[in-house]
Amino acid sequence: MSVIQVKPPLADIQIDDMRESDLPAVMEIERQSFSSPWDESSFRDGLEQDRQHVYFLVARHRQTPIAFINFWVVEDEAHIANFAVSPAYRNRGVGKYLFAWSLAYIRKLGGVQVFLEVRVSNIPAQNLYRRFGFQIVALRKKYYPDNGEDAYVFWLSDLAAIDLHLDEMGSE
Ligand SMILES: CC(C)(COP(=O)(O)OP(=O)(O)OC[C@H]1O[C@@H](n2cnc3c(N)ncnc32)[C@H](O)[C@@H]1OP(=O)(O)O)[C@@H](O)C(=O)NCCC(=O)NCCS
């Protein structure tokens, strides 16, 4: 079992459910992060659905959203659909912290296997996923309509295979 120790990267950082009042800051991060950003209704609709399967979380620094993640959990399977850190806060461990926190949460919800798609050119994200034991299991050709780029499917087959230790959340 691989042990992953993650500490809060900043003082005053908190992870919480996304709220409607977070949407202006979240949309700014979304537009700064992706060449084909989701529109606001995609977030708003997700926030309005019942919370049984769909989860939107934000990391706030001094109350301001600096990163977010969206994932679905259906039975033992989780799909991470959106994930970004504000450019001003990258390379400081924020993404790793929010991702680790989310995996621990997914496990509490009964998730065992986790998958996501990532652009083949997105090396920073791929490195992050590999750090948690994710592996490439498929290539989706021309997955992204904006430039026809391929996607790798990254998969973690068993969340129990990683021993997550998260400060402030307690060890898993
Ligand atoms: C991918 C992303 C979420 C990483 O967030 P971050 O807060 O900058 O990442 P962290 O500082 O926590 O770094 C965690 C790990 O990611 C990898 N990583 C992060 N930035 C990297 C970079 N510029 N180059 C290579 N690897 C990088 C490293 O493995 C790093 O671990 P290490 O520092 O211990 O080596 C962020 O770059 C981002 O929002 N990108 C745009 C949106 C996006 O691509 N989302 C994912 C879509 S699938």
The ligand as a Gaussian input file, in Angstrom:
#p B3LYP/6-31G(d) Opt

LIG

0 1
 C       -3.451000      20.430000     -12.958000
 C       -3.617000      21.454000     -11.820000
 C       -5.003000      21.236000     -11.193000
 C       -2.518000      21.194000     -10.772000
 O       -2.768000      22.045000      -9.673000
 P       -1.562000      22.663000      -8.790000
 O       -2.148000      23.228000      -7.567000
 O       -0.732000      23.556000      -9.639000
 O       -0.726000      21.328000      -8.484000
 P        0.200000      21.071000      -7.182000
 O        1.039000      22.266000      -6.906000
 O       -0.649000      20.544000      -6.093000
 O        1.137000      19.905000      -7.737000
 C        0.804000      18.547000      -7.560000
 C        1.568000      17.706000      -8.543000
 O        1.140000      17.978000      -9.872000
 C        2.236000      17.918000     -10.769000
 N        2.430000      19.246000     -11.375000
 C        1.800000      20.389000     -11.014000
 N        2.195000      21.394000     -11.826000
 C        3.083000      20.872000     -12.695000
 C        3.813000      21.398000     -13.792000
 N        3.727000      22.699000     -14.140000
 N        4.607000      20.567000     -14.503000
 C        4.704000      19.274000     -14.178000
 N        4.035000      18.697000     -13.138000
 C        3.229000      19.491000     -12.408000
 C        3.431000      17.493000      -9.947000
 O        3.486000      16.075000      -9.961000
 C        3.043000      17.982000      -8.575000
 O        3.649000      17.288000      -7.538000
 P        5.121000      17.691000      -7.008000
 O        5.151000      19.188000      -6.907000
 O        5.187000      17.025000      -5.686000
 O        6.040000      17.143000      -8.032000
 C       -3.464000      22.914000     -12.346000
 O       -2.279000      23.007000     -13.104000
 C       -4.626000      23.396000     -13.195000
 O       -5.625000      23.892000     -12.676000
 N       -4.494000      23.266000     -14.527000
 C       -5.529000      23.754000     -15.452000
 C       -6.791000      22.929000     -15.358000
 C       -6.525000      21.448000     -15.577000
 O       -5.681000      21.059000     -16.372000
 N       -7.298000      20.607000     -14.855000
 C       -7.208000      19.166000     -14.973000
 C       -8.031000      18.722000     -16.137000
 S       -7.969000      16.950000     -16.348000

